[in-house]
Amino acid sequence: KVKKENNIYFKKYLAAEIDFLKNNKIIQNKYFKMKISAKKIIEINFTGKKKTLLSPKYKYENKKIFFYRNPEDQYSRKLLNKFLDKYTIYSNCKFLVKEFPKIKFLKINLEKISQFTFILSKPGLGSIKDSLKIGVPLLLTNVNYNREYLHNSRVIKKNNLGIVCDEKKIDQQIKNLSFKKYKNLINSQNKIKFSGEKKIPILIKLWKKK
């Protein structure tokens, strides 16, 4: 019901989201900070260390996509079928694998996913963090679901960290993806540094005390 931007449910959802932001403490990542009026924003950096990256050429030619999906996430059958024509798709979602016999099941395993060409996902910070950590570009869907996703997708597009999927143009988007363009995506990801390993546990402890 919240899917379409112009319906009453979406407007109510946005109003509730804005009310929450004004009255609660929130954690945001410094790279994807939105311009919002929140009661208090705690900024963090991406955490952990980057994994050893495989060569962009290997990933480009590997033709594998990992579909990072939670059960509640919407997806387009038409879009998946277009990807299945050119890529082998793996997913952590058992329901999806049952519906699409061509899709293979794979638990979330960053070591294995680091060999893939793309991660197909909504633009949540968890997916973005994993994408940058292992140097696998994002294919973004469901970008209009809320302010966070819409904002994150714009940042990703602006900084050339992935591709925002346009269902009508995805065939052309894939066709236009030369190795040179793919290498640029990987290089853009490598510019984002990880830090703050010790910061998260401290924030959690402070949060619990309050």
Secondary structure, DSSP 8 states (H G I E B T S, - for coil): ---STTSHHHHHHHHHHHHHHHHSEEEEEGGG------SEEEEE---S-------HHHHHHH-EEEE---TT----HHHHHHHHHHSEEEES-HHHHHH-TTSEE----HHHHTTSSEEEE---HHHHHHHHHHT--EEE--TTSSHHHHHHHHHHHHTTSEEE--TTTHHHHHHT--HHHHHHHHHHHHTS----TTHHHHHHHHHHH-
